[in-house]
Amino acid sequence: MLRRRAPGAGDPLGPAHVDRVRAVLSLGGVPYADLQDGVQQIRLRLLERAARGQEPPADLGAWSAVVASNLAADWHRGRGRQDRVAARLAALDPPGGATEGGQEARLLALAVAAGLDGLPGPQRQALVLRFYADLSVPQIASELGIPQGTVKSRLYAAARTMRERLAPLHADGVV
């Protein structure tokens, strides 16, 4: 007799982890239509670890955020930057043109997206993991296998670059 599992039963990722993974993928430039594929790839990697007899990650949230960040970086390298910015602009403009927060919020969101696209991969990854996945510097260092000082320097450089790129919006009163 075949037993059916309840939806979500045996899922190695809980709903909170799925939400975090989707956020990291989205902020890394992965289009909405591909987010579920990214979540599935992370589930597959967890199952592959189990099949090889490896222990589950000590901090599943941090591990899944880093893997999602790496997937986003892979996707990012494979696509044209201008195509992504155009898609984000279209996604920010809902049908009817009514945007919550008005034109200023739309400009800021587009500027942040373009700024993230322009960052070098390691800086973008550190910034997304720190401020969007809410990982601490030690967690990022541990998951990426790099020194904490390297994480800090990447965050500093990324923040400085983003500040420079957003300065014109600040001068115009948008930020």
GIQUI-V798080 format. One line per field, one symbol per residue. phi: phi as a letter, one per 20 degrees, with the letter a starting at -180 (. if undefined). psi: psi as a letter, one per 40 degrees, with the letter a starting at -180 (. if undefined). burial: + if it has 16 or more other ideal C-beta (glycine too) atoms within 10 Angstrom, else -. A space follows every 10 residues. Layout:
phi->???
psi->???
burial->???
This chain:
phi->.edeefgnfm ffdegfffff fffffffeof fgfdffffff ffgfffffgf fenfffgfcg ffffffffff fffffgfecf ffffffffff ffdfgnmedf nmffffffff fffffffeff gfffffffff edemefgfff gffemcffff ffffffffff fffffegfff fenfe
psi->hhhhiihehe hehidddddd dddddddeeh iddedddddd dddddddddd deeiiiidgd dddddddddd dddddddeih dddddddddd degiheehhh eadddddddd dddddddeii dddddddddd ddefiidddd dddefiiddd dddddddddd dddddedddd deed.
burial->---------- -++---++-+ ++++++++++ ----+--++- +++-++---- ------+--+ ++++++++++ +++-++---- ---++-++-- ---------- -----+++++ +++++++-+- -+++++++++ -++-+-+-++ ++++------ +--++-++-- ++--++--+- ---+-
